[in-house]
């Protein structure tokens, strides 16, 4: 009778022999997290890993042949990796699509000002953050500045122990009686997320001495002036490193699990595969947190262009190739948290430590914004996972009317490609410091590895 019942089991119960491998795999993932806090850094780190496995740069229009291992670097903020197999390309491409942008705080284009003994940088937050979580926490500045002469300064301040860090002021509890009565969503306003960046004035300056000192220091190190902020992409991210959580070291705390916790296993599965038959693609996309729009987002036509280039170079009809392709949309889901049980429906929530999660649909409330994968494709993936011995579970993101969320799945499915969401459950998703289970990360890697075979 037990065989007729669906029951989630933790990886420690179902596959205890995998625990050591999971903990070992986590070491590489944690190093990736620390080196890839922005999408630009993630692209650089991913390309370095791919080059070590023999991948070569490709540009639209280049010749593509069977056996090629290539990557397309799209404006340094998204990247496509392809391993071309010997099978007739008309049978389709196996696609794993994740994203490498994460919620953060960006600088405005004219950010620097001085007020009452302090210099600040004005910001515009990126993605779905809870603003109160970003105050009174150590922050690092990452990004690029394109100067007036066209040269580029790469910025990373706050990651080395010898670096200064940055900070968003919070209100002391002694004076916060009125603020404390406000809802969490409005107690901290977006325009108050100002970055404290200096307090010492430049000598002999009658006005804005602190601001001028900040610019002077930036100019001395990076050769930039205030107008160069206009052509800059600078972001504040948590300065903390990835760390083990808990006495058993079974969990990983870090900024940016969403969605690097799926990006890294998907990429490693492609790089590790010995399969030469199937054509496999791993997409690391930008802009998912704000709708997947723009020239580096998943909605950009470069994805279709690349698929068409592959098809045409190998003598197939691009529409046939798309129709026969399949995709795992690799994105996180909410891990069930007993501290906030009221917003979850436990039967259909992902349990930490119980493996990678598949989600037939995402979206919000009435399935708004989801592609809702067909039962046939869900069954195909389910059978694949079982045959490979992958620890997996089914999940959706919270109670029906509590909210929800989206992924890149719909934008791929819209191109006539069967697509299913799959990913790692996360605790405290979108917080400056998120939590995942090492065994779930490894289960994701095993799932993607099975898909590559």
C-alpha positions as CSV (number, residue, x, y, z in Angstrom):
1,X,0.0,0.0,0.0
2,X,2.9,2.4,0.7
3,X,3.8,2.2,-2.9
4,X,0.6,4.0,-3.8
5,X,1.3,7.0,-1.6
6,X,3.3,10.1,-2.5
7,X,5.5,11.2,0.4
8,X,8.4,13.6,0.4
9,X,11.6,12.2,1.9
10,X,14.7,14.1,2.9
11,X,17.8,13.3,1.0
12,X,19.3,12.1,4.3
13,X,16.7,9.4,4.5
14,X,16.3,8.5,0.8
15,X,20.0,8.8,-0.4
16,X,22.3,9.1,2.6
17,X,25.2,7.9,0.5
18,X,25.1,11.2,-1.5
19,X,25.7,13.5,1.5
20,X,29.4,13.5,1.3
21,X,29.4,14.3,-2.4
22,X,26.8,17.1,-1.8
23,X,29.0,18.7,0.8
24,X,32.0,18.5,-1.5
25,X,30.1,20.0,-4.4
26,X,29.0,22.8,-2.1
27,X,32.7,24.0,-1.9
28,X,32.9,24.9,-5.5
29,X,29.4,26.5,-5.4
30,X,30.4,28.7,-2.4
31,X,33.5,29.9,-4.2
32,X,31.4,30.8,-7.2
33,X,29.0,32.8,-5.0
34,X,31.8,34.9,-3.6
35,X,33.2,35.6,-7.0
36,X,29.9,36.3,-8.8
37,X,27.9,38.8,-6.8
38,X,26.7,40.7,-10.0
39,X,25.7,39.4,-13.4
40,X,28.9,40.8,-14.9
41,X,31.0,38.9,-12.4
42,X,28.9,35.7,-12.9
43,X,29.5,35.9,-16.7
44,X,33.2,36.2,-16.1
45,X,33.3,33.3,-13.6
46,X,31.2,31.1,-15.8
47,X,33.3,31.7,-18.9
48,X,36.4,31.0,-17.0
49,X,35.0,27.6,-15.9
50,X,33.9,26.9,-19.5
51,X,37.2,27.8,-21.1
52,X,38.9,25.4,-18.7
53,X,36.7,22.7,-20.3
54,X,37.6,23.6,-23.9
55,X,34.8,26.0,-24.7
56,X,35.5,28.8,-27.3
57,X,33.9,32.1,-27.9
58,X,31.3,32.3,-30.6
59,X,29.6,35.3,-32.2
60,X,26.4,35.4,-34.3
61,X,27.3,34.6,-37.9
62,X,30.2,32.2,-37.0
63,X,30.2,28.7,-38.4
64,X,28.8,26.0,-36.1
65,X,29.7,22.3,-36.5
66,X,29.0,19.0,-34.8
67,X,31.4,18.6,-31.8
68,X,31.7,22.4,-31.1
69,X,31.8,23.6,-27.6
70,X,31.0,27.3,-27.7
71,X,29.8,30.3,-25.7
72,X,28.1,33.5,-26.7
73,X,28.9,36.4,-24.4
74,X,26.0,38.9,-24.7
75,X,27.2,42.3,-23.6
76,X,29.0,40.9,-20.6
77,X,25.8,40.4,-18.7
78,X,24.3,37.2,-20.0
79,X,25.9,34.2,-21.6
80,X,24.9,31.1,-23.6
81,X,26.9,27.9,-23.6
82,X,26.3,25.2,-26.3
83,X,27.7,21.7,-26.8
84,X,26.8,20.6,-30.3
85,X,26.0,16.8,-30.4
86,X,26.0,14.3,-33.3
87,X,22.3,13.7,-33.3
88,X,20.2,15.3,-36.0
89,X,19.6,18.8,-34.8
90,X,16.0,18.6,-36.0
91,X,15.4,16.5,-32.9
92,X,15.8,19.6,-30.8
93,X,18.1,21.2,-28.3
94,X,18.1,20.4,-24.5
95,X,18.1,23.8,-22.8
96,X,18.8,24.7,-19.2
97,X,17.9,28.4,-18.5
98,X,18.8,30.1,-15.3
99,X,19.4,33.8,-14.4
100,X,22.4,35.5,-12.8
101,X,20.9,38.8,-11.6
102,X,19.8,39.2,-8.0
103,X,17.9,41.8,-6.0
104,X,20.3,44.6,-5.0
105,X,20.6,48.4,-4.7
106,X,21.8,50.3,-7.7
107,X,23.3,53.8,-7.7
108,X,21.3,56.6,-9.5
109,X,23.1,58.3,-12.4
110,X,23.7,61.5,-10.4
111,X,24.2,59.9,-7.0
112,X,26.7,61.9,-4.9
113,X,25.7,64.6,-2.4
114,X,26.7,66.0,0.9
115,X,24.4,66.8,3.9
116,X,25.2,67.7,7.5
117,X,28.6,66.2,7.9
118,X,28.1,63.1,5.7
119,X,28.4,62.2,2.0
120,X,25.8,59.9,0.5
121,X,25.1,58.2,-2.8
122,X,21.5,58.2,-4.0
123,X,20.1,54.8,-5.0
124,X,17.3,53.0,-7.0
125,X,16.7,49.5,-5.7
126,X,16.6,46.6,-8.3
127,X,14.2,43.8,-8.0
128,X,11.8,42.7,-5.2
129,X,13.6,43.7,-2.0
130,X,12.2,44.2,1.4
131,X,13.8,47.6,2.0
132,X,14.1,47.4,5.8
133,X,16.5,44.4,5.4
134,X,19.1,46.5,3.7
135,X,19.6,49.1,6.4
136,X,22.4,48.9,9.0
137,X,24.2,46.1,7.1
138,X,27.7,46.0,5.6
139,X,27.6,46.6,1.8
140,X,30.1,46.4,-1.0
141,X,30.2,48.5,-4.2
142,X,30.5,46.5,-7.5
143,X,30.3,47.5,-11.1
144,X,31.8,49.4,-14.0
145,X,32.3,53.1,-14.9
146,X,32.6,54.0,-18.6
147,X,34.6,57.2,-18.6
148,X,34.3,60.2,-21.0
149,X,37.2,58.8,-23.1
150,X,35.5,55.4,-23.5
151,X,37.9,53.6,-21.1
152,X,36.3,51.4,-18.5
153,X,37.1,51.3,-14.7
154,X,36.1,48.1,-12.9
155,X,35.0,48.8,-9.4
156,X,35.0,46.4,-6.4
157,X,35.2,48.0,-3.0
158,X,34.3,46.2,0.2
159,X,35.1,42.6,-0.4
160,X,38.7,42.6,0.8
161,X,39.2,42.7,4.5
162,X,41.3,45.8,4.1
163,X,38.6,47.6,2.1
164,X,36.2,50.1,3.5
165,X,32.5,49.1,3.3
166,X,29.3,51.1,2.7
167,X,26.2,51.5,4.9
168,X,22.6,52.6,4.8
169,X,21.6,54.5,8.0
170,X,18.7,53.3,10.1
171,X,16.7,55.1,12.7
172,X,17.5,54.4,16.4
173,X,14.7,52.8,18.4
174,X,14.7,55.7,20.8
175,X,13.3,58.0,18.1
176,X,11.4,55.4,16.0
177,X,8.1,55.4,17.8
178,X,6.1,56.6,14.8
179,X,8.2,54.7,12.2
180,X,7.6,51.5,14.2
181,X,3.8,51.9,13.8
182,X,4.1,51.9,10.0
183,X,3.8,48.7,7.9
184,X,7.1,47.0,6.9
185,X,6.5,47.8,3.3
186,X,6.4,51.6,3.9
187,X,8.4,52.1,7.1
188,X,11.6,52.5,5.0
189,X,11.1,54.6,1.8
190,X,13.0,54.0,-1.4
191,X,14.4,57.5,-1.4
192,X,15.9,57.0,2.1
193,X,18.1,54.1,0.9
194,X,21.1,56.4,0.7
195,X,24.6,55.0,0.9
196,X,26.9,56.5,3.5
197,X,30.2,56.9,1.7
198,X,32.2,59.6,3.6
199,X,32.5,62.1,6.4
200,X,36.0,63.8,6.2
201,X,36.1,67.0,4.2
202,X,38.8,68.0,1.8
203,X,41.0,70.7,3.4
204,X,40.5,74.4,2.5
205,X,37.1,73.8,0.7
206,X,34.4,76.2,1.7
207,X,31.5,74.1,0.5
208,X,30.9,70.4,-0.2
209,X,34.3,69.4,1.1
210,X,33.2,65.9,2.0
211,X,31.7,65.3,-1.4
212,X,34.8,66.7,-3.1
213,X,37.0,64.5,-1.0
214,X,35.0,61.4,-2.1
215,X,35.4,62.3,-5.7
216,X,39.1,63.1,-5.2
217,X,39.7,59.6,-3.7
218,X,37.8,57.9,-6.6
219,X,39.7,59.9,-9.1
220,X,43.0,59.0,-7.6
221,X,42.3,55.3,-7.7
222,X,40.1,54.9,-10.8
223,X,40.6,58.1,-12.8
224,X,36.9,59.0,-12.7
225,X,35.0,62.2,-12.1
226,X,31.5,63.0,-11.0
227,X,30.0,63.1,-14.5
228,X,31.3,59.6,-15.2
229,X,28.6,58.2,-12.9
230,X,26.1,59.0,-15.7
231,X,27.6,56.2,-17.8
232,X,28.2,53.8,-14.9
233,X,26.5,50.6,-13.7
234,X,27.3,50.5,-9.9
235,X,25.5,48.3,-7.4
236,X,25.5,47.7,-3.7
237,X,25.5,44.1,-2.6
238,X,26.1,42.5,0.9
239,X,29.7,42.4,1.8
240,X,29.4,39.0,3.6
241,X,30.9,35.8,2.2
242,X,29.1,32.5,1.7
243,X,29.2,30.5,5.0
244,X,28.1,27.2,6.4
245,X,25.0,27.6,8.6
246,X,24.3,25.3,11.6
247,X,26.5,23.1,13.7
248,X,26.1,20.3,11.2
249,X,27.2,22.6,8.3
250,X,24.4,21.3,6.2
251,X,23.1,24.7,5.0
252,X,24.7,27.6,3.1
253,X,24.1,31.2,3.9
254,X,24.9,33.7,1.2
255,X,23.8,36.6,-0.9
256,X,22.5,35.7,-4.4
257,X,21.3,32.1,-4.1
258,X,18.4,33.3,-6.3
259,X,19.4,32.3,-8.9
260,X,23.0,31.3,-8.7
261,X,22.0,28.2,-6.8
262,X,20.5,26.9,-10.1
263,X,22.9,28.6,-12.5
264,X,26.0,26.9,-11.1
265,X,24.7,23.3,-11.0
266,X,23.2,23.7,-14.5
267,X,26.5,25.0,-15.9
268,X,28.5,22.4,-14.1
269,X,26.2,19.6,-15.4
270,X,26.9,20.8,-19.0
271,X,30.6,21.2,-18.5
272,X,30.9,17.7,-16.8
273,X,28.7,15.8,-19.3
274,X,30.5,13.2,-21.5
275,X,27.4,12.9,-23.8
276,X,28.3,13.7,-27.4
277,X,25.0,12.8,-28.9
278,X,22.6,15.5,-27.8
279,X,23.0,19.2,-28.4
280,X,22.8,21.0,-25.1
281,X,22.5,24.6,-24.2
282,X,22.9,26.4,-20.8
283,X,21.6,29.9,-20.6
284,X,22.6,32.3,-17.8
285,X,20.3,35.3,-18.4
286,X,20.1,38.8,-16.9
287,X,17.1,41.0,-15.9
288,X,14.9,38.2,-14.6
289,X,14.2,40.1,-11.4
290,X,12.7,43.0,-13.3
291,X,10.8,41.1,-16.0
292,X,13.5,39.5,-18.3
293,X,13.4,42.6,-20.6
294,X,16.1,44.4,-22.4
295,X,19.0,43.2,-24.6
296,X,20.4,40.9,-21.9
297,X,17.1,39.5,-20.6
298,X,15.4,36.2,-21.6
299,X,12.9,38.0,-23.8
300,X,15.7,39.3,-26.1
301,X,15.6,37.9,-29.6
302,X,19.3,36.8,-29.3
303,X,18.0,33.5,-27.8
304,X,16.0,32.9,-30.9
305,X,18.8,34.1,-33.1
306,X,21.2,31.6,-31.6
307,X,18.8,28.7,-31.9
308,X,18.3,29.6,-35.6
309,X,22.0,29.9,-36.2
310,X,22.5,26.4,-34.8
311,X,19.7,25.0,-36.9
312,X,20.7,26.6,-40.1
313,X,24.4,25.7,-39.8
314,X,23.4,22.1,-39.2
315,X,20.9,22.0,-42.1
316,X,17.6,22.0,-40.2
317,X,14.4,24.1,-40.2
318,X,14.7,26.4,-37.1
319,X,10.9,26.1,-36.4
320,X,11.2,22.3,-36.3
321,X,14.2,22.6,-34.0
322,X,12.3,24.9,-31.6
323,X,9.3,22.7,-31.6
324,X,11.3,19.6,-30.7
325,X,13.4,21.3,-28.1
326,X,12.9,21.0,-24.4
327,X,13.8,23.3,-21.5
328,X,14.3,23.1,-17.8
329,X,13.7,26.6,-16.4
330,X,16.2,26.6,-13.6
331,X,15.0,28.9,-10.9
332,X,14.5,28.7,-7.1
333,X,11.3,28.2,-5.2
334,X,10.3,29.1,-1.6
335,X,11.4,26.6,1.0
336,X,8.7,25.9,3.6
337,X,9.4,27.8,6.7
338,X,7.6,26.7,9.9
339,X,8.2,30.1,11.4
340,X,5.8,31.5,8.8
341,X,3.6,28.5,8.2
342,X,0.5,30.6,7.6
343,X,1.5,31.7,4.1
344,X,2.4,28.1,2.9
345,X,0.3,25.2,1.8
346,X,2.5,22.5,3.2
347,X,1.4,19.6,1.0
348,X,2.5,21.6,-2.1
349,X,5.6,23.4,-0.6
350,X,9.2,22.5,-1.0
351,X,10.8,21.1,2.2
352,X,14.4,22.0,2.8
353,X,16.7,18.9,2.4
354,X,14.1,17.0,0.4
355,X,15.8,17.6,-3.0
356,X,15.3,19.7,-6.1
357,X,11.8,20.9,-6.7
358,X,9.8,20.8,-9.9
359,X,6.9,23.3,-10.4
360,X,4.4,22.6,-13.1
361,X,3.3,26.2,-12.9
362,X,4.5,29.4,-11.2
363,X,2.8,32.8,-11.6
364,X,0.5,34.4,-9.0
365,X,-3.0,33.8,-7.8
366,X,-4.9,32.5,-10.8
367,X,-1.7,31.2,-12.4
368,X,-1.1,34.7,-13.9
369,X,2.2,34.9,-15.8
370,X,2.9,31.1,-15.9
371,X,3.5,28.8,-18.8
372,X,1.9,25.8,-16.9
373,X,3.9,22.9,-18.3
374,X,1.9,20.1,-20.0
375,X,1.3,16.9,-18.1
376,X,3.2,14.9,-20.7
377,X,6.4,16.9,-20.3
378,X,6.1,16.8,-16.5
379,X,5.8,13.1,-16.7
380,X,8.8,12.8,-19.0
381,X,11.0,14.8,-16.5
382,X,9.6,13.0,-13.5
383,X,10.5,9.6,-15.1
384,X,13.9,10.9,-16.0
385,X,14.6,12.0,-12.4
386,X,13.4,8.7,-11.0
387,X,15.5,6.7,-13.4
388,X,18.6,8.7,-12.5
389,X,18.0,8.3,-8.7
390,X,17.6,12.1,-8.2
391,X,16.0,13.2,-4.9
392,X,13.2,15.5,-6.0
393,X,9.9,16.9,-4.9
394,X,6.9,18.8,-6.3
395,X,6.3,22.4,-5.1
396,X,4.7,25.7,-5.7
397,X,5.4,29.1,-4.2
398,X,3.1,29.6,-1.2
399,X,-0.7,29.7,-0.8
400,X,-2.8,30.5,-3.9
401,X,-3.8,34.1,-2.8
402,X,-0.7,35.0,-0.9
403,X,1.3,36.2,-3.9
404,X,3.6,34.0,-6.0
405,X,6.3,34.7,-8.5
406,X,7.6,34.2,-12.0
407,X,10.6,32.7,-13.8
408,X,11.9,32.8,-17.4
409,X,9.8,29.7,-18.3
410,X,7.0,31.6,-20.0
411,X,9.4,33.5,-22.4
412,X,10.9,30.2,-23.5
413,X,7.6,28.4,-23.8
414,X,6.3,31.2,-25.9
415,X,8.8,30.1,-28.5
416,X,7.1,26.7,-28.8
417,X,9.5,24.9,-26.5
418,X,8.2,22.5,-23.8
419,X,9.4,24.1,-20.5
420,X,9.3,23.0,-16.9
421,X,10.4,25.0,-13.8
422,X,12.9,23.2,-11.6
423,X,15.1,24.6,-8.8
424,X,16.4,24.6,-5.3
425,X,14.2,25.7,-2.3
426,X,15.4,28.8,-0.6
427,X,14.7,30.2,2.9
428,X,14.5,34.0,3.2
429,X,14.4,34.4,-0.6
430,X,15.4,37.9,-1.8
431,X,16.9,38.8,1.6
432,X,20.5,40.1,1.6
433,X,21.4,36.7,3.1
434,X,19.5,33.6,1.9
435,X,19.7,30.0,3.0
436,X,19.8,26.7,1.0
437,X,20.6,23.1,1.8
438,X,23.7,21.5,0.4
439,X,21.9,18.3,-0.5
440,X,19.3,20.2,-2.5
441,X,22.0,22.0,-4.4
442,X,23.6,18.6,-5.3
443,X,20.2,17.2,-6.2
444,X,19.8,20.1,-8.7
445,X,23.2,19.2,-10.2
446,X,22.2,15.6,-10.6
447,X,18.9,16.6,-12.2
448,X,20.6,18.8,-14.8
449,X,23.2,16.0,-15.3
450,X,20.4,13.6,-16.1
451,X,18.9,16.0,-18.5
452,X,22.2,16.3,-20.3
453,X,22.4,12.6,-21.0
